[in-house]
């Protein structure tokens, strides 16, 4: 008499029904039969509650069919459910009324309590007697037809089919060692007061099965729910690089959403402090976070949305952004020069980006350590300019790595400036003859940005009254010292055609060294 998905209250009612009908077999008093009438009234109340919920389902299906073509098949199936359940329900209601009438009628004008609750012969004659109309057999056939049609309307869903088959079973039953028909097992030897609640219980099961199939049809059109094959929490921010005083802005939303309901969005910063949602529009949450500090910041949270099987939570992946202090870059554009023969040092960085994430490219450019590079343009031919490009390596929420260009700068290529010859760090002036004779000839790049020590390897000396003389090395030989020391005051000594080389750097080519001209006193 009970099966399928029954509520605790329904199970209690059915248990009471079984106990009371067992007591009836012992010829209990009429008070017990009246208690069964109360049970019947309770079942009627349960039926009314389920019926109201079913009507809500019909209304939703009707509205859905009017709004979208895809729901029309489910609505037509619902109309068939309504017909077959109503037909069986009304059939049983008419049977109950007839049983009361043939058993003696009603005791009150409101027709709530039958006169002959203890009547047996007349109900049995109406239901199961061979000479009677055998309405119990007719009822069984109606139930079997109902059972088959409902399973068909539920498209043979395994769970629904199993429930309906169990709740509306009309198989033969065993009474002791004897097999009896469903009709005899359900109605044989029972008085009217027990038969009526049994029939009402069948009506309750009809309404419950109606609700089950309607729920199945509602699931098929996804009314009041959101179902996605792929659902991801998404974050869209115009920029993840800010300067102090700016405002970080982002949109948080699901990759697919239902604009008929607003999701619940909870955002927290990296320390677990809540962040207020600025607004929610079309399933998307908008947040604004003041950039009050300097450094890397993070935030995350959850998006909650209702579905038919309850609320679903979708995590928002942890997102980071960097706040950098306000800064300005002033570059003397005409001074963007790289020199041949030397390692031109470069410091390259992007505000707010870790140095290891910065990528630099350009002819002759190599990294020496994070943030520091050198450019060797010695062997670059055929051009007087090169471009140095900078990009940033970024990783998205799914771990995919990409690079984003942040700019480039053009540099001119120049050779080293002319070197200058000196003695005693002087290129000209008045010196004693002895000082000139004992001087060491030197060369250097004066006022140059690079410290490049040079060594003189050759030079030529011009002394008045004598032919020019070539010298190897960087000091005057004895023969020249004697000539210089004999010069009269006012004579000019010129040191010219100086050749030099860089100390420890063969890439430096010293093409020309300026001459030295001094007067002796």
Rosetta blueprint (number, residue, H / E / L):
1 X L
2 X L
3 X L
4 X L
5 X L
6 X L
7 X L
8 X H
9 X H
10 X H
11 X H
12 X H
13 X H
14 X H
15 X H
16 X H
17 X H
18 X H
19 X H
20 X H
21 X H
22 X H
23 X H
24 X H
25 X L
26 X L
27 X L
28 X L
29 X L
30 X H
31 X H
32 X H
33 X H
34 X H
35 X H
36 X H
37 X H
38 X H
39 X H
40 X H
41 X H
42 X H
43 X H
44 X H
45 X H
46 X H
47 X H
48 X H
49 X H
50 X H
51 X H
52 X H
53 X H
54 X H
55 X H
56 X H
57 X H
58 X H
59 X H
60 X H
61 X H
62 X H
63 X H
64 X H
65 X H
66 X H
67 X H
68 X L
69 X H
70 X H
71 X H
72 X H
73 X H
74 X H
75 X H
76 X H
77 X H
78 X H
79 X H
80 X H
81 X H
82 X H
83 X H
84 X H
85 X H
86 X H
87 X H
88 X H
89 X H
90 X H
91 X H
92 X H
93 X H
94 X H
95 X H
96 X H
97 X H
98 X H
99 X H
100 X H
101 X H
102 X H
103 X H
104 X L
105 X L
106 X E
107 X L
108 X L
109 X L
110 X L
111 X L
112 X L
113 X L
114 X E
115 X L
116 X L
117 X L
118 X L
119 X L
120 X L
121 X H
122 X H
123 X H
124 X H
125 X H
126 X H
127 X H
128 X L
129 X L
130 X L
131 X L
132 X L
133 X L
134 X L
135 X H
136 X H
137 X H
138 X H
139 X H
140 X H
141 X H
142 X H
143 X H
144 X H
145 X H
146 X H
147 X H
148 X H
149 X H
150 X H
151 X H
152 X H
153 X H
154 X L
155 X L
156 X L
157 X L
158 X H
159 X H
160 X H
161 X H
162 X H
163 X H
164 X H
165 X H
166 X H
167 X H
168 X L
169 X L
170 X L
171 X L
172 X L
173 X E
174 X E
175 X E
176 X L
177 X L
178 X E
179 X E
180 X E
181 X L
182 X H
183 X H
184 X H
185 X H
186 X H
187 X H
188 X L
189 X L
190 X L
191 X L
192 X H
193 X H
194 X H
195 X H
196 X H
197 X H
198 X H
199 X H
200 X H
201 X H
202 X H
203 X H
204 X H
205 X H
206 X H
207 X H
208 X H
209 X H
210 X H
211 X H
212 X H
213 X H
214 X H
215 X H
216 X H
217 X H
218 X H
219 X H
220 X H
221 X H
222 X L
223 X L
224 X L
225 X L
226 X L
227 X L
228 X L
229 X L
230 X L
231 X L
232 X L
233 X E
234 X E
235 X E
236 X E
237 X L
238 X L
239 X L
240 X L
241 X E
242 X E
243 X E
244 X L
245 X L
246 X L
247 X E
248 X E
249 X E
250 X E
251 X E
252 X E
253 X E
254 X E
255 X L
256 X L
257 X L
258 X L
259 X L
260 X L
261 X L
262 X L
263 X L
264 X E
265 X E
266 X E
267 X E
268 X E
269 X E
270 X L
271 X L
272 X L
273 X L
274 X E
275 X E
276 X L
277 X E
278 X E
279 X E
280 X E
281 X E
282 X L
283 X L
284 X E
285 X E
286 X E
287 X E
288 X E
289 X E
290 X E
291 X L
292 X L
293 X L
294 X L
295 X E
296 X E
297 X E
298 X E
299 X E
300 X E
301 X E
302 X E
303 X E
304 X E
305 X E
306 X E
307 X E
308 X L
309 X L
310 X E
311 X E
312 X E
313 X E
314 X E
315 X E
316 X E
317 X E
318 X E
319 X E
320 X E
321 X E
322 X E
323 X E
324 X E
325 X L
326 X L
327 X L
328 X L
329 X L
330 X L
331 X L
332 X L
333 X H
334 X H
335 X H
336 X L
337 X E
338 X E
339 X E
340 X L
341 X L
342 X L
343 X L
344 X E
345 X E
346 X E
347 X E
348 X L
349 X L
350 X L
351 X L
352 X L
353 X L
354 X L
355 X H
356 X H
357 X H
358 X E
359 X E
360 X E
361 X E
362 X L
363 X L
364 X L
365 X E
366 X E
367 X E
368 X E
369 X E
370 X L
371 X L
372 X E
373 X E
374 X E
375 X E
376 X L
377 X L
378 X L
379 X L
380 X L
381 X L
382 X L
383 X L
384 X L
385 X E
386 X E
387 X E
388 X E
389 X E
390 X E
391 X E
392 X E
393 X E
394 X E
395 X E
396 X L
397 X L
398 X L
399 X L
400 X L
401 X E
402 X E
403 X E
404 X E
405 X E
406 X E
407 X E
408 X E
409 X E
410 X E
411 X E
412 X E
413 X E
414 X E
415 X L
416 X L
417 X L
418 X L
419 X E
420 X E
421 X E
422 X E
423 X E
424 X L
425 X L
426 X E
427 X L
428 X E
429 X E
430 X E
431 X E
432 X L
433 X H
434 X H
435 X H
436 X H
437 X H
438 X L
439 X L
440 X E
441 X L
442 X E
443 X E
444 X E
445 X L
446 X L
447 X L
448 X L
449 X L
450 X L
451 X L
452 X L
453 X L
454 X E
455 X E
456 X E
457 X E
458 X E
459 X E
460 X E
461 X E
462 X E
463 X E
464 X L
465 X L
466 X L
467 X L
468 X L
469 X E
470 X E
471 X E
472 X E
473 X L
474 X L
475 X E
476 X L
477 X L
478 X H
479 X H
480 X H
481 X H
482 X H
483 X H
484 X H
485 X H
486 X L
487 X L
488 X L
489 X L
490 X L
491 X L
492 X E
493 X E
494 X E
495 X E
496 X E
497 X E
498 X E
499 X E
500 X E
501 X E
502 X E
503 X L
504 X L
505 X L
506 X L
507 X L
508 X L
509 X L
510 X L
511 X L
512 X L
513 X E
514 X E
515 X L
516 X E
517 X E
518 X E
519 X E
520 X E
521 X L
